[in-house]
Each structure stands twice: as C-alpha cells, then as structure tokens.
Amino acid sequence: MTQNSKAGTQSVWAGEKDYLVHGATQVPVVLSVAYGYDDMDEWYDVAIGKKKGHIYGRNTNPTVQAFEDKVKILEGAEAATSFSTGMAAISNTLSTFLVPGDRIVSIKDTYGGTNKIFTEFLPRQQVEVVLCETGNHEQIEEEVAKGCSILYLETPTNPTVKITDIERMAKAGREAGALVVVDNTFGTPINQNPLALGADLVIHSATKFLGGHADALGGVVCGSAELVEKIYHFREINGATMDPMAAYLILRGMKTLKLRVRQQSENAMALAKFLETQELVEGVYYPGLETHPNHEIAKKQMRGFGGMLSFAVKGGVETVRDLLPKLQYANRAANLGAVETTVGPARTTSHVECTPEERAAMGIPEGLIRISCGIEDIEDIIADFEQAFQYVESGLKV
Ligand SMILES: Cc1ncc(COP(=O)(O)O)c(C=O)c1O
C-alpha cells in the first residue's frame, strides 16, 4: 500500500495486511472474547499498552482493528476507533469532550437521533446547545465566535441534503478553539474528506455506505491520535464496542465502496433530473443539481454528490401512501447506503423522533420522500418511478 494510492485501491487493500494469518488472503473473524498469555511480563506490557496486542474484546479485537485501519486510511487520519452503531460513535465522541457548563454549536438539520442528543440529552447534562439555521454560515460563525467547545456539523444533511462549507466552518472553529466534528455518513470517504478540509474529527455510521449491504451495524470516528485515544478510552470503559462479525461484514462491504458510491452518485443525479420533470413533484433536493442553493460549495468540497436525494410530493402524506407501495425496486425501510434503492418518508424514518412542528421548523415537509439510491441500472429505477407516478396520477380526483 503506497502512501499516495487512491481511494478505490485503499478500499480493497488498506489496513488488512497486519491481520492476515496462515497465508489467508482475507481478514479472519476473531470471535475470541479474551486473549491468553503464558508470559506474565508480556501480558502486563500488553495490558498497560506498552506492547501491541489484545487483552479483552471490549477494548480491542483484530477484525475490528482491520476495519478501523481501513477507514483511517480512507479518511487520511492518524487514528480511528469504532463503535457498535453510528449513534454510539456520535454520543461517545460528544461525551468524551463535553462537561457541564460547556457550549456546543451545531445546525438544525442533523440526523434525527443526533438532534435528540442536542435537544433532549445534552441540556440534561447542563451543556448549552445552539442550533443554527443549516447553510447560514454567518450565523454559525457568530455563534462559534462567542465561544464553544465543539462545532458539530453534518454535510450533506439527512434528509434534505443541505450543504455546509467545511473549510470555512473549520477555520471558524479553529479560531474559537473549538473541536470541529463532521458526520460524513452521506459524504462517504469516496466523495468527501472533512479532515483534509480542516475538521478535527470525522464520524461515520458504518451501517450505511461503508458497509453498503444493510446487514451490519457500526460506527467509527477518525482524527488525530491524541483525540482518538481519548474517545477510545471513553468507549472501552462505556462499552459500545463494535462486534467482530459486524466488522468483518463491513470490511468486506468496503472492498466495493468506490464502485458502489460512484454508481449510487450517478444514479442519484439521473433520478434527481427525472424527478424534476414530474408533475406530482413539488421540489427535488440534491446537491448535484444546479438549482440546489449550495451547489457551488458542494462542487468545491465533494468529488461526487452522493447517493442521497429527497423530493416532496404534491398532496403530502396521502400521495406518499399511494406512491411508495407501487415501487418494485425499492425497499420501503428506515435505512440508507445499501446496494438496493431504499425509500421512506422522513416523518417515518430519519425524523420519526420529531414532532410535525419540529420537522416543519427544520424545513422537512410531511410529504418528503428520502431516496437512497442503490447500484441498480438507472433505466429500471426511472421506469419504476415513472409507473408509480402514472398510477397515482391516474387515480387523482382533481
Ligand atoms: C447521517 C447519519 N448519522 C448517523 C446515523 C446513525 O447511525 P446508526 O443507525 O448506525 O446508529 C444515521 C442513521 O441513519 C445517519 O443518517
């Protein structure tokens, strides 16, 4: 693995060599909970971190480490540590650094679960949370300049794919002495590297695009060795450890990360353009469209616009109810990033935890449908949506 290998090569090769045994070409799933030592001094040295090795599965595991190493290299980070889910990665990272009396600045449009941490749990711990209008860079800069410990961003956002300028925000964070954390789940390391744009930490729900097959939960955070060590310590004690089987599945999924994300990004672009032509569609949200308010920022910081898009339908929830069951090539499910196209109303999926009023305040119409594009042939997907629209339109009373 050379230093300047590209993401497609890294997805296949990176991080694996040290974990291969018996001449195997694939990383094994090590299910052992504990690791035995005959030499008491060696055991002690590994236990205190003086020597490399494993002690107990809640702390480290070879399969899990191979996964961490691959993501670390793809994100251009010094270190990475993993978690049982993406939410564990987010909550453990926040809990590592925030103490009562701290202030955190973020945006209104983060993933519903993250938003709940901001609105429900952090205030209970006497952490002041300031949620700015997503895309209002001046407001974020003003709030950050007032002083905060963390500036937390997600870009593109879930589900309306709003874009925040990472480089500009990282500068604001640095000037205020804040840690800049970016959830790159929608971006993926193929399309976007927040650390290279100045962020301190980058988080993924590995359940989504990294794994890509909707069969394993996981989360990961990457950054400097110093910061990641602190997060790892919090996690090893609090216990939200990634399962070795999940690590194996995600590691295997990641081998095709570039191919999948490239196809998903192409499919999303074509589908967004098709949706724009549809009578029943009120608005299409995709950063690759020139009509997207932050298209220029997306162009600057992303290498591809990603596989996520959303659209609002005329007739709101009623239309959603008629339209979605007609699709043949889409799972109607609360997930994203898989090889199959997946659709769902934001009110049932990403923002189910919010009230209709909270969703409205976030600019999420009740008739908003989120699409996670799969890797299918786009002609089939467009034809599928076409027939579903025709069905709904033929049944319209007006
Ligand atoms: C952007 C984003 N971040 C984090 C998460 C949480 O990930 P997980 O479901 O793996 O906990 C999600 C889940 O949908 C997400 O969309």
The ligand as an ORCA input file, in Angstrom:
! r2SCAN-3c Opt
* xyz 0 1
  C     -26.173     10.970      8.968
  C     -26.360      9.895      9.977
  N     -25.555      9.851     11.039
  C     -25.691      8.894     11.988
  C     -26.672      7.948     11.901
  C     -26.812      6.919     12.994
  O     -26.285      5.696     12.577
  P     -26.685      4.277     13.224
  O     -28.065      3.969     12.766
  O     -25.640      3.351     12.705
  O     -26.629      4.445     14.699
  C     -27.539      7.946     10.814
  C     -28.599      6.937     10.705
  O     -29.434      6.964      9.822
  C     -27.376      8.946      9.816
  O     -28.176      9.008      8.747
*
